[in-house]
Amino acid sequence: MVHLQCHIGTDTVSLARLGALLVTGLDFSAPALAAALELADTVGRNIDFVESGLYGAVEALGVAQFDLVYTGIGALCWLPDVRR
């Protein structure tokens, strides 16, 4: 699964703890991703965190495929073009 706009990874880690096996978090903020990685390490979850803006996700994630694409409702306000 991929969590777009994962910020500090709290939902990302929660989904991994609930059973998601291969988990990726994507966010534009390097400091937020550093905090997310620290959180994942603290709870013993191996999560791949990728630095990219949402509109660059396809390029940043490459040929990866996901069964679930998730973003929290609070992330929508950060999108200047929701349809895009």
C-alpha positions in Angstrom: 0.0 0.0 0.0 1.1 3.6 -0.5 0.2 6.5 1.8 0.3 9.7 -0.2 1.1 12.9 1.8 2.1 10.7 4.8 3.7 13.6 6.7 5.2 12.1 9.9 3.8 8.7 9.1 1.4 8.1 12.0 -1.3 6.7 9.7 1.3 4.9 7.6 2.7 3.1 10.7 -0.9 2.3 11.9 -1.7 0.7 8.6 1.5 -1.4 8.8 0.6 -2.4 12.3 -2.9 -3.4 11.2 -1.4 -5.9 8.7 -0.3 -4.1 5.5 2.8 -6.1 4.5 4.5 -3.8 2.0 4.1 -0.2 3.0 5.3 3.0 1.3 4.8 6.6 2.5 5.3 9.6 0.2 5.7 13.2 1.3 7.4 16.4 0.1 9.0 17.2 3.4 12.4 15.7 4.2 12.1 16.6 8.0 8.6 15.0 8.2 9.9 11.9 6.5 12.8 11.7 8.9 10.3 11.8 11.8 8.2 9.1 10.0 11.2 6.8 9.6 12.1 7.3 13.3 8.6 6.4 14.3 8.6 3.3 12.1 11.9 2.2 13.5 10.7 2.7 17.0 7.7 0.4 16.5 9.8 -2.1 14.5 8.1 -1.6 11.1 10.0 -1.7 7.8 8.4 1.1 5.7 9.8 2.7 2.6 9.5 6.5 2.7 9.9 8.4 -0.6 10.4 12.2 -0.8 8.2 13.7 -3.5 5.4 16.1 -4.0 2.1 14.4 -4.7 2.0 15.5 -8.4 5.4 13.8 -8.9 4.3 10.6 -7.2 4.2 8.6 -10.4 7.7 9.5 -11.4 9.0 9.1 -7.8 7.5 5.6 -7.3 8.4 4.3 -10.7 6.9 1.0 -11.8 5.7 0.1 -8.3 2.1 -1.1 -8.1 -0.1 -0.9 -5.0 -3.3 -2.7 -3.9 -4.3 0.3 -1.8 -3.7 4.0 -2.3 -4.5 6.1 0.8 -4.5 9.7 1.8 -6.1 11.3 4.8 -8.9 13.8 4.4 -6.8 16.5 6.0 -4.4 16.2 3.1 -6.9 17.4 0.5 -6.6 21.1 1.5 -2.9 21.0 0.4 -3.9 20.2 -3.2 -4.3 23.2 -5.4 -5.8 21.1 -8.2 -7.8 18.1 -6.8 -8.8 16.9 -10.2 -5.2 16.6 -11.3 
